[in-house]
Amino acid sequence: MSRIDDLLMRFLDSPINVLIAAAVLLAVLLLLVYGDKLWFYLRLIVKSFRRNIVRSLLTSLATMVLVLVVTLIWSVLSLLDQVTTEKSQDFKAIVTERWQIPSQMPYSYASRLADGAASKEGDVRPLDSMSWTFYGGTIDPANRTRENIVFFFAMDPAKMLRVERDSAGNMVRDSRGRVKYTTMMDDMDQLTDEELDQLDRACREMEKDRRKVILGKDRLAALKKKVGESMKVTSLNYPGIDLEVDIIAQFPEGRYNQSALVNARYILDGLDAWKQKNGKPHPMAEKCLNLVWLKVPDTQTFRQLADQIMDSPSFTTPAVKVETGSSGIASFLDAYRDLLWGMRWLLVPAVLATLATVIANAISISVRERRTEMAVLKVLGFGPGQIMILVLGEAILIGLLSGFTSSLLSYVIINAQGGIKFPIAFFPAFFIPAQALLWGLILGAGTALAGSLLPSLSARNVKVAEVFSKIT
């Protein structure tokens, strides 16, 4: 599959993108049917726009800045809404310790949880599972700073990504030409074929050599390390379990820029070595499983699986709880609830009101300056509705172009720089989604329409006799 075909299929997978394509097609059809009339009005609107180019450009710049602010806010909120919205099919459940934060469970729980605590005929089992152990450390224990700290997700590398390969080692593709792979991690579908190939090979290397790790771009930069280098990590939460690691790969640009991945067996081997050396278990030996993800096909299966696990005698000390992935993530976001509420219901409406006011002022000034021109147009046969269309058209043109330009530049530039650096819970950055291009059009045109309604009504009601009576 060519790169262009792959990008096209990814684009059309989103309903929002299909809506954008349909809007473009509708615009083309309107041009074909009403091309002459539209072109006539467009020429008059462009002339009005150019009449005071400085004011038009300042209005456009203000619109772009305010659309950018809303786009940034909505990008953060849309992802958080997405991950905290319950799904009805193919979603993940989270198993954690019931009574303690942070969750700390014996690693022996992992295998039983992966089987859903199934013990008899009729019990359900998860489609897949993934265990996480959190390991924090620093490469400079004498001078610990935020920059030299690294936080590892310790897990089975195969759960990060496993690409299907044929006997020759080539990636297997489905009927649509897409690479076939399995994963328990989010956003893997955003990767290109080359990135999938590189990440899969790195995960396979980690299984062979437990010293090898993968780090995100931003974390590598903060640590001042590069792929191919080695480092010693002194543990912060597993005293005495220090790691000598080799950096073999970097996560593809995106959600995992601040992440780090290590094979969980490396941590468990360190705990075993501690016990052999000291003659007793490490203090964290029975607390080294932080959470388990379980993939389930639907809500009914989830409920039955949750009951199986909660009722199982295998998970009594400590007790566990089972919740949907969205509920679990929402609980992590409780500390940010007031901030997110303020962004959604106070900041965004204030920005939109400001944007509409800016456009209203600019169009009102333009209408007052052009009252004589509008009176002349009425003398030449233009009706009130046509005058109103010209004023609305000028405002909407400014809003459309400014809004789309702002969203397009933010989509390209901010995503190229690694997204919005606004760490919330375990989301280190937020990327501008493709539907932001539609947001820009809607925000620009919508606020322009709202802000220009009163000025356009004023222009519509211009009295020819009153205007010419004042001309001496």
Summary of the structure (lengths in Angstrom):
residues: 472
radius of gyration: 29.4
end to end distance: 72.9
largest distance: 106.4
contacts: 1467
relative contact order: 0.16
helix: 56%
strand: 17%
